């Protein structure tokens, strides 16, 4: 287990905006940062980061937490893994205590798989650089492809020897279980048979965004056409091909800096372009582009340039993937390399300046490229031309930006020699049809939400309102526990008396006197810790709660303090007066949260008492007791409402 002191040290040093900024583009807004949430598709930023509080919060999907929670959720890591990742970024040594047998059993299997792939990647590299066979066969292949030694090391390229089970045998000898070797796909295990999956191949490790090896690609070195040229790791707990972009770890900073991502097909395309100075490049690794891959790119830029080799007609197969990019509110440009060339070969033949210039000068907007391609295909055939024009409009309709759609229509009208007004009318029809369909889907979603909410309210009629009020009281305690407020009242001798109270003193003592128990267990746990800390003059801080080892408390605390709204200094300057803030009237705030909490709790109690009337075999005495209890509760509710200035019940 990781020592608590180490966790505290990491939290003290780590800057949450820096860690999250490694995975997505953040823009400063006041004292906070905002960006497009990496956990769901969105076009308007609703993801906020507060360096002061050390938390993030998405107001779209609800994701929230501290720096460790972000890394856990983004990289699918366990809590200890996330701590180690952040610690390594800031070069902090992680001190661990030996876990108990029970704790050892709970260690995430995912960490074991990650450990195996990291070990394998290092072994493949050693085979390439440190063995005679590796240098003679593997390194020679990379040299023939004109990969420099620094490039080979940058991408951690390796070699797996021809021997059937060289890696499997060595890994087991080092204590790695055959079970995990098989699950990661590194070893093929059958009854009385085991073998290295990638034997006799050069190795291309596949990294996730944070730089951890999650899988491998491997290329055969011989010319045997009966054997697959490339092999990839099979799907596993840590490797999902459709969720991965080769080279994203090495390219992410350049993509954000240049605000553009070059997309190619294969490993060697990425590596050769990197070596030629084009570092904002990733590969889809031979798969059709997926929504998950587009989402990864969208974290860093909204502009993609796709680099193609071969005949322009061959690009038609990729139109669906490009339409998905357009739907994500991204721009797409196309670069076609000369016949017989691909990004790899072109980058090796040309000077880096020529490569960069070629890409810049030959990048064509996809919509206009598609219009020209379809026009050439439909030449002389009016029916086909009309069908392809409709297809063209389908792509334009996917673009959310209205101004961009207007420009596309003008250019398509010119290229396809079709009246712009006709295209505009037809596009409008498509957009209305699309909007109608979206409205229908939205209506279905809203109806589903409404039904679910009604079901929950029928099952727990008061718990939601009460829970919200409990949250509000805990929020006030967290935010203002160390503040004081004044209560003013008139004594029997008509003298005006002023008394000061501490917020924590007043709220905690009031609840203890009432013997109040919170409805939700997580709320009770938090209050108990606040009470205990306050009694010892060490009230727990906001930082303590948002970094709490209990995941439920950590989530709840982040939600309570996740207020990212700021009053602009210009507002007060322009208005010539200070803007009222919540903390300016603590006496009123404390009174309201306590009274509202008691009101909600009393309403819940009344609901429970009302249910007693439905019990079978009630005696006259039982009925009398219920009526008396109900009257007492109603009187108490009325008293609270009178004090709050509300109308009678």
N, C-alpha and C positions, 0 to 999 in steps of 0.2 A: 504494500500500500504506500501511496505517496504521503510523505510527512505533511501535516497541516501547515508547518512553518514554511515549507517550500511552496505550497499553494498560495499562501498569503504573499510571499515574495513575488511570485509570478503576477498576481493581481496588482501589486503595487507598481511594478515596472511596466506591465503591458498597457498599451494604448489601444483601446477597442477600435477606434477609427482606423488605426494602422493595420490591425489584423484583418478587419472586415474589408478594408481597402485593397488587400491582396487578392480578394476574391471577386470584387465588383467595383464599379465606379461610383464614388461618393462625391457629392457637391456640398460645399459649406453653405449653411443657411443660418445666420446668426451664430449662436454658440453650439449649434448642432450640425449634423450632416444628413443629407437625404439621398435616396437613390431608388432605382426600380428593384422591388423585392426579388431575391433569387429563389424564393420558395413557391412562387406562383406567377403566372403570366399577368403582366400589367403594363399599361402604356403611360400612366401618370404615376410618378413616384409617390409611394405611400409608406416607404421603409425609412425609418429615422434612427439615427445613432446619437446618443448623448454621451460625449466624453466625460462630462462632469459627473454623471451618475454611473457611467460604466455599463450602460445597457443599450440594447436595440429593441425596436418595436415596429412591427408592420401593422398599420391600421387597416390593411386590406384583408389579410388572411389570419391575423392575430398572433403570428410567430413573435416571440419575445424572449429576452433573457440576457445573460451576461456574455462575456467574450468566449467562455468555454462552451456555453450553450450554442452559440452561433457555429463554432467549429464542429461541435458534435452533430448538429442538424445538417450543416452544409456538406460535411465530409463523411457523414454516417460513421462517426467514431464513438467509442465509449468515453465516459467521463475521464478516466485516467489517460486515455490516448489524447484527448483534447488538451489536457493540462500539459502533457509532454510536447505536443505540437507547439503550443504558445511559448512554452519554456525554451524550446530549441530556437525559436525565432529571436528571442532576446538573450540567447546564449547563457541560460540559467541551468545549472546542473540540477537534475531532479533526484532528490534523495528519497529512497523508498525503504519501507519496513517490510520484512518478510511476511507475506499474508498467511493467515491461518489456513488449515486444510479446507474449511468451509468457504472462505473467501477465494481460495485458489480455484475451487470448483465453479465459482461464479464468474471467473474471468471470461470475457467475451470471446466466443469462438472466432469472431471476426479478427481479433488481434492476433490469434494464432495463424490465421491464413495470411495476414499482412506480414507477419514475421517470416513465414516460409517464402513468400515472394521476394522480400528484401534480401533474405539469405541467398536465394537462387540468383538474383540479379548480380550480387557481388561475386558469386561463384562463376557465373558466365563471363564476367569481366576479367577475373583472374585467369580463366582458361584462355581468353583471347590474348592477354598481354604477358602472362607469366609462363606459358607452356610453349614448347617448341612447335607442337602441332597447331596450336591456336594461332601463333604468329605466322606460320607457313601457309595455313589455309584460310582462317577467318580474317586476320588482319590484312592478308594479301588481297582478299576480295574487296575490303573497304578501300584499300590503297588504289586498286584498279578503278574504283568508282570516284577516285580523287578526293576522298574524305580525309581531311587533315587529322592528325592525332588529337588535337584539342577538340575537334568536332566529335570524334568518336567518343571521347571522354564526356563531353557535354551531354550527349544523349545516352550515356552509359551502355553503349553497344557491347555485345558479347559474342561468345561462341560456345556451342555445345558439342563435345566430341562425338565421334561416330559410335563409340562403344555403347552397347544396348542400354545399360543401366548405371553408367558412371555417376551421374548426378544422384540418382535415387539411393544408391549404395552409400555414397559419401554423406548425403543428408541424414540418412538413418543413423549412420555412425556418429553424427554430431548431435543426435538426440531428437531430431524432427520426426514426428509420427507419420507413418505411411498413410494414415487416414487423411491428414491435411495435404500431403503431397498429391494425393488423388483428387481431393476436392478442389484444389487450385488448378488441376489439369497438368501439373508438371510431370506427374508420373501416371502411366497407364497400368492399372492393376487388374489382373484377372486371376482366376484360380491357378496356382502354380506358375504364374508368369507376372513379371513386372518389367517395365521399360521406361526410358526417358522419352517423353512425347516429342521433344525438339532435337533429338540427337542428330548430329551431322549437319547442323544448320547454324547460320549466323543469327544472333538474337537482337531484337528491338524491344527493350523494356517499354511498357506503357504506363505512364504516370497519371495520377489524378491531379486535380488543380493544386493541391497542396504539396505535390512532389513525391508522394508515396507510390511505390510500384504496386500496381493492382493486377497486371497481366503481362503477356508477352506476345509479340509477333515474331515469327521465325521463317527465314528464307532458305530453301534448299540451295546447295552450291553446285550440284551436278546438273546434267541435262536430261535426266530420265523424265519423260513426259507422262509416265504412268503415275508419278508421285506429285502430289499437290505442291505447287511452287511456294505458296505461303501457308503457314499454319498459324492460327490464333489460339490463345487460351480459350477453353470453353467457358460458358456462362457459369458464374459462381456467386457466392455471397458477396464478394468484393468486386467482381468484374461483370459489367453488363455492357456489351459492345455498343448498343444503341445509345448509351448514356456517356460515351467516351469520345474525346477528340484527341488524336495523337498529336503531341507537341504542345498541348495547351499550357502545361506547366512552364515550358521554356518561352512561350510566346505571349503569355497573358499581359505582362507589363508593356511590351511593344504594341500590342493591340490597343490597350487603353491610351498609350501615348500618341499613337498615330490615328486613333479613332477610326480604325478600319481593320478588318480581319480578312486575310487572303486564305481561301479554302482550296485545298488540292485533294488528290485521291489517295496517294500512298506515302509510306514512310520515307522513302528516298527522296521524294519530291520535297517534303518538309526539310529534310536535312541539307540537301543541296542548296535550297533557297536560303536557309539560315546561314550557310557558309558564304553565300553571295551577298549577305547583308540584309536580306529580306527576312526579318525576324518575327513579323506579325503574321505568321502562317501556321495553319493547323491542317490536319487531314481527317477525313471521315472514315479512313481505313477501309475503303471499298464498299461500305454500306450506303444505302440510300439515306439521305439526310433525314434526321428525325427531329421531332419537336423538342426532345430533351437536349440534343446537340445545339439546336438553335437557341434554346434558353441559356445554355452555357455561354455562347458567344454574346448574347444580348446583355449579359452582365457587364461586359467591357466596352461594347460599341453597338451602334445601330446600323453600321455599314459593313457590307460583305462584298468582297471581290472574288469571284470564282474563276480559278485558272484552269482552263481546259486544254487538252491535247486532242488531236484527231479532227475528224470531219464535223462541221457545224451541225449537220443533221443528227449526229449522235447525241447532241445535247438535249434533244427532244425528250429523251427518256428521263431527264432530270427536271423537267418542267414542274412536276408535282411538288418536288422538294423546294423549288424556288418559289412557287406559289405560297408554300408554308412560311417562307421567310417574309414575303410581302405581307401576309396576314399578321405577322408579329410586328408590323409597323417598322420594318427595316428596309433600307435601300439595297439593291443588288446590282452589281456590275459584272460584266463578262469579259474575260480576256482569252482570245484564241491564239494558241501558239502556231507557228508555221507547220506545214505538213511534215510529218515524220519526227516532230519534236514534242517532248513533254516538259513539264517544269524542271525535272531532274536533268535531262540531257541539255536543255537550253541554258540552265544555270551553270553547268560545267563547261560549256563551250564559250560563253560570253564573259566579258569583264563585268564585275558587280554593278558598275555605273550603267552599262548597257542593259542589264537585266531590269534594273529599277526604272530606267527610261522607257523600256519596251512596255512594261506593265502600265505605267502612267499614261503613255500615249495611245495604247490600244484598249484601254478599259472602256467598255460601252455599256450604257444603261440597259438593263435587262429588258425592260418593256419595249424599248425601241429596237433592240437586237431581235427580240421575238417577232415584232411586227415585220421587220425586213425579211427574216427567215421564212415566216409563213407566207408572205407576199410572193417570194420567189417560188415557193412550193405550189402555190395556187395559180400561177401564171396561166392565163388563157382558159380558165375554168371558173365561170361565174358562180356556180353552185358551191364549189369548193371554197372559193374566195369568200362568199357570204358566211359559210360555216366557220372558216378560220378567223374572220373578223369578229364573230360572236365569241370565239375562244379568246381572242385578244382582249375583248372587253371584260371577260370573266376575270382575267388577271388584273386589269386596271381596277376593277371593282373591289379587289382584295386590299388595295392600298387605302389605309384609313385617312391619309392626309388629303383633304379636298383640293388644296392648291396644286399639289403634285398630280392629282388625277386630271385637273384641268390642263396642265402642261402636257401630260401624256396624250390627252385627246387631240390637242393641237398638232403634235408631232405625228401621231398615228393617222390623222386626217390627211396630212401632207404626204406621208410615206405610202399610204394605202389608197390615196386619191378617192377618199370618201368624204362627203359633206360633213363638216364638223358638227353642225346642228343635229344631223341624223345620229351621229355617234353619241352626242350628248343626251339626246332623247332616249336612245337604247340603253345607255349606261344608267340613266335615271330609273328606267324600268327595272333593271337588274338590282340596283341599290334598294328600291322600294320592296322588291320581292325578298331581298336578303334581310331588310329591316323587319318585314312582316314575320319572317321565319324566326328571327331573333326574338321578336316580341312574344311569339307563341312559346318559344323555349323558356323565355324569362317568366312568362305567366305560369308555366308548369312548375318551374323552380320555386316561384313565390308561393304557389299553392301547396307544394310539398313542405316548404318551410313553415307555412301557416298551420298545416295539419300536424306537423311534428310538434310545434310550439303549443298548440291546443292540447295535444296528448300529454305533454309534459306538465302543463298547467292544471289539467284535470287530475293528474297523478299527484302533483305537489302544488296545490293552489297558492300557497303563500311563500314557499321556500325561496323562490327567485327574488321576490321583493325584500324579504328578510336578509337574504345573503348579500344583496346589493348594499343594504344599509349597514350590515356588519363590515363589509369592505370599506365603506366610506368612513366609519369610525376608526378602523385600523389605519387607514390612510392619514387621517388627521393626527393620530398618535405618532405615526412614523415621521410625518413632515414637521410637526410642531411640538414634539414631546419636551423639548428644552426651552420652550417659550413660556412667558407668563401673560396673564390677562387680568383685568380689573373688573370686579363686580361692585356695583353701587346700589345701596338700598337705604331705606329710611328706617331708623331705629324707633322704638316706642316713644321716645322723647322728641320725635320729629327731627332728630339730628341726621344729616346725610353721612352715611358710613361708606368708606371705600376700602375694599380688601383685595389683595393680590393673591392669585393662585397660579401654581404651575399647571400647565396643560396635562402632563402625565399624571401628576398628583390627583387632580380633580377627576379625570375620566376613570382612572384605575380604581380609586377609592369608591367612586359612585357605583361602579359595576360590582365591586366586591361586596359593598353594603347590600346591594340588591340580589347578591348571589347569582349573578347572571352567568349563564352558560351559553356559549356560541353554538349556533345551529350546525355549522359546518366544522368538521374536525380540524381542517387546516387552519381555520380562523382561531379555534381554541388553542391550537399549538402555538401560533404566533403570539396570541395574547399572553399565554402562560410564560413565554420567554421574555416578553416585555415586562410583565409583572415581576418576574424573578430578577431581571437585570435592574429594574428601577429600585427594587428593595435593597439591592447591593450598590446603589449609586453608579451603576454601569449600564444605563439603558442601551440596548442594542441599536447600532446605527443602521441607516438604510443600506450602506455597503455590506454590512454583516448579513442582512436578510437576502439581498439580491445575489449573494454568493454562498448562500446556505447549502449545506450538504444534502438536505432534504429537497428533492426535486419539486414536490408540491409547494413547499414554502417558497422556493426560488421563483417558480412561475408566478405564484400569487403576488409576491413582493414586486416583481418587475411590472406586473399589471397595475399595481397600486400607485407606483411612482412614475409611470410612463407618461408624463405630461411634457410634450415637446413644443408646446406653443409658447411663443415669446411676444412680449409687447415691444413694438418698434420704438426706439428712442425718439424717432421723428414724430410719433403720435403725440407725445407729451409736449414736444417743442412746438408743433403746429397748433395744438389746442391751448397751450399756455397754462396747463394745469396738470397735476399728477394724476395718473390713472389709478383708481381704487384697486387694491389687491386683496386676495382672500385673507391673508394674514393680518390685515389692518383691523379686522373686527373679530378677534379670536373669541371674545366673550360670547358673541352671537353664534359663531360657528360651533363652539363646544356645546353650547346649550341645544342647538338644533340637532347635532348628530346624536346626542344622548336621547333627546325626546323622540326623535324619529325612530331610533332603534327600539325604544320601549313600546312605541306605538305599533310597529310591525310585529314585534314579539307578542304583544297583547292580542292583536288581530289573529295571529296564528293560534294562540291559546283559545280564543273565542271559537274559532273554526273547529278545534278539537272537541270543545265542550258541546257544541251544536250537534256533533256526530253522536254524542251519548244518547240523545233522544231516540235514536234509531235502534238502540239495543233492545233485544227482546226481554220479556219478563221483568220490566221495571216496576218496582214497588212505589207506593205513594211517597215513602220516605226518600227513595232514590230520586224521584222526580223533583221533590222539594230541594234536595241538595244541589241538583243540577241547576235549578232555577236560581237559587241563591248564588251559586258560583258564577253563573252567567251575568247576573245583575252586578256582582262585584267587578267583574271584568269590564262590563259596559261603563260603569261609573268611573273606573280607572282610565279607560280610553277617552271618555268625555273630559276628564280632568286634564289629560295630556293635550287634547285638542284645544281646550280653552287656553292653556298656557302657551300653545303655539299660535293662537289666534285663528284657529280653523273653525269652520261651521260645525254644528252638532251632528252626531252620527244618527 
